[in-house]
Amino acid sequence: MKTTRTLVRLGGFTLVEIMIVVAIIGLLAAIAIPNFVKARSASQANSCINNLRQIDTAAQQVAFEKNKHAGDTLVYPDDLTPYIKLNATQQIPPCPAGGNYSLNPVGTQPSVSCSLGNTVTPAHSW
């Protein structure tokens, strides 16, 4: 009596197939990660510029209401707090990239600046 053997193939992957998948995932990550970093830095710069615009508007309102003249100084953030929408911690929103805001004397342009300024790309200047 003749017996035949049937080979049962398991449903696994070969090493070559796994290596190809890993290479494709690595290639996609190499393309995607720099774009995420660029989008994040652009978003931080836009948010910082928006904060600078709001702080500048508040500084102009304070100077007008308190009859400040060119060259007078304002105290940041104490003078501006009533004129700006505060964040959840009841403070003026900070620079999302970790910079610090400082007020320039009344009448100078810009009236507020970020410590990061032009040292990062894109620039945090208004």
Helices and strands as residue ranges (DSSP letters): H 15-65, G 81-83, E 101-103, E 112-114
